[in-house]
């Protein structure tokens, strides 16, 4: 895939994985699954397909040092810095402007830094198929076959297949569905032809910039101003001037749900979104091998350096850090974010 580049999204604070995930070191920089961080695993997965010199990262300024610490092989000018959050449509657009200046013929896979992919061979085939569709002018998303009627994901309804030479099918997208209510999720699961929207995309850089001009003209205007300054001493000043003019939205709402040339590749790649403690527990089991469990099951325990004993309790999340002990029912793991929001309102910054 000689024209395929990768853009890794490394924003976000991972508040649902607090107290391990903090502002100073959010979840993508943590070794939650295995010995390497999620970001390092993402890059390692890609370097079997895409060489280092075609891998870019977009991140806020406070992540720059962590990125270079964990990925010393990555070129400094391949880290695109968004000044402050405006939604991922602006961040991705900023990186697309940089990539267009680097290679106007590039095909780009846009991938979050906090996902787990277990089937490397299948992942490669999905990227080959998505690249073929992208080269034909489609904006391609990767769809995950739902394992359950999960209401935490948006869904994609697929339509007719595209006529492409590709190792796996590529389908036209009929529509995107917001995070559904339980009964709607059950119906989509039963009907088939619906996929979780995992936030992974592949497209030609020139085609996505055309889509910005059509659907997010304010952002496109800012990107055009930046394009003239890339590589010059004016760049930082122009970025500071135009960033506030970008649309504050996501790539899904701003472009994918509006564009007519959107396709989906069903991706059976052993994908997991490490979005909260419950999902991590389902993926990794307990984090400590030598816990003692008596009449206990389904618990996730992270308490490094300590023996943890559970007696007669089930489906708990137990996470200890230097300054916090979290104990939660697994089915209420999403509420961790509400605790973080409360701490922010109470101005307890030292705990965030």
Secondary structure, DSSP 4 states (H G I P E B T S, - for coil): -TTEEEEEE-----GGGTTTSBTTB-GGGS-SSSSS-HHHHHHHHHHTTS-GGGEEEEEEGGGHHHHHHH-TTS-GGGEEEESS-S-HHHHHHHHHHHHHHH-TT-EEEEEESSEEE--HHHHHHHHHHHHHHHHTT-EEEEEEEPSS--TTS-EEEEEEEP----SS--EEEEEEEPSPPHHHHHHHHHH--EEEEEEEEEEEHHHHHHHHHHH-HHHHHHHHHHHTTTTSTTHHHHHHHHGGGS--S-HIIIIITT-SSEEEEE--S-EEE--SHHHHHHHH--S-TT-EEES-BS-EEE-TTS--EEES-BSEEEEE-SS-EEEEEGGGGGGHHHHHHHHHHTT-GGG-
